[in-house]
Amino acid sequence: MNSAIPIDALTEAEAAEELAQLARDIAHHDAAYHTHDAPEISDADYDALRQRNAAIEARFPTLIRADSPSARVGGALESGFAKLRHRVPMLSLDNAFDAMEFTEFCTRAKRFLGRTEPLTLVAEPKIDGLSINLTYEHGRFVRGATRGDGSEGEDVTANLRTIQSVPAELLGKAPALIEIRGEVFITKADFLALNQIQAQAGARVFANPRNAAAGSLRQLDPRITASRPLSLFAYAQGESSEPVAATHWAYLQRLKDWGFDVNPLSRLLDNETDAEAFQIKISLARSGLGYDIDGVVYKVDDLGLQRRLGFVSRTPRWAIAWKFPAEQATTVLREIRIQVGRTGALTPVAELEPVNVGGVLVARATLHNEDEITRKDVRVGDTVVLQRAGDVIPQVVSVVTERRPADSVAYSFPDVCPACGSHAVRPPGEAVRRCTGGLICPAQRVERLIHFVSRPAFDIDGLGDKTIQEFFNEGWLHGPADLFKLPEREGEIAKREGWGKVSARNLCRAIVARRTITLERFIFALGIRRIGATNAKLLARHYGTFANWRAQMFAASQIGSDERVELGSISGIGPTIAEELTDFFAEARNIAALDELAAELTIEEAVHADASDSLIAGKTVVFTGTLETMTRPEAKARAEALGAKVTDSVSKKTDFVVVGVDAGSKARKAAELGVRTMTEAEWQEMVS
Ligand SMILES: [Zn+2]
């Protein structure tokens, strides 16, 4: 996941492109994890993406995007559900991983309260499910939402009504308004049965019970939720129009009276020293429980003390989750299978002799990447140690070398893509090997098509992600060239559900209109790695025509050729990007797909970045104030490349003064002399 370029060596243009890519990738993984409940990468790899993003932003603060992943926490909401604000925020808990950390928590709490006597605690097994907030008005269940980001969740009221352990009406007397929190979960047995049904139906198999519960609750059709065996344990309160108990333990009893299930293993502990024994007892009982737990939550029992203790940001000082160590098991590795991700990344997956790890049958585990396999020397036939921690995908931790078969051979990572047979290359310094068959690889097709029609590329109106997927499923789209065959299906499209004559005609017109395209859009649309809009423009301007570009790239594939040197010396391109291009052109089937596509199109000649025909050739330019989209040296270099003369002071000979933020005397002088001033945006317009 670490990119080829050290952050110190990134140019501003590269940084901007990588931030855009990271924003897309992280959003994709967030959606896979939270919205579709199907993580595609390990938590460690995901964290690495976020860290890289943060490090680039730290070096280039002006490039921080409006949609920057650092501005969002996980758990983005899917559009299908209305948002619902919690009256009292839903908290997240601090974790302890051993007795010492637990003791520190107790010591901190007592010091805060200025007391020496022991704390009375309530211990509750921590269910690995989905936290929800239920609102009852006058004893009736009126609304229910997922935790979401803690302040705002998704309205899943209709789905919650289908769960038997969510009472429609509270039994006995209840406050006029009360928010009750709990965990929706699925038992281990139901999880396995559900996955079997899913597998038989060819549907998605869930990674773990937590994902299965979340995926089942967050169905747009409540009938699907109703068909899933979900349960609920209640354990906390949010807003309440009147106090219902003086202690948390008493509150749990009220919950039971109202008709909720409360985890029967919950206990009231007279003092914190009893916690260790309780922790051991539950960890021993864990694998025999019908549901997944990943630790025990300890809460200060006295609600008055809870109020005094309060919060540190979103974390209460009165509760802690003491987590269990990860669960491990050993089994035999049957096969290493290579999955190809939507961006062409090759990910190794261990196919295992199924084994029970903490009550869940595991038949597959992640091996992360090529280096991890080498480092652990994992081989087919090995007995391996597996680990499953919470909702993390099971992983291979180590090899039991004593049990290695005599004829075992070291694993060699494939250098061709198993999905399409194209070369799979691993740029120096990168952890991930990638398929180079972007245009032809089935694993990457849908993603490439979506990119192809996106706004900076072919910008085809009416062709959104869903439509692309729909037409792809229909078998109409194998590669981008097929998009231009869609108008032949206008009649068929018009008859589809959700379409009509007008929308089909509009779509086909939009496609036909794009048969003529600029070279830069065309290059960008190919989706070659690191060739974003900026680099595509540089290439288009440098090479002018499609035919010339194609021929030059072909020739540049030869290391040491003049064409290769020329490519690497284009300002803003550099050797890393040059390599991505030559990798693409080295794959014969990419060329075939490229030519098939080009045959459908009229690709316009690009305007050369020739000094003589630029609007600013021969002009004298002064930059003043702080520029926002480029550095001063960058602005100067760009202007000079287009034939302008850049000076530091304003005189009568000055043609333009480009005024940035907080411009001072130079802007005033320009006004006095009647020299034309322009904003940075106007300047960009002029030189682009
Ligand atoms: Zn491939």
Residues whose N, C-alpha, C, O or C-beta is under 5 A from the ligand:
A	BS01	ZN	C417 A419 C420 G421 S422 C435 G437 C441
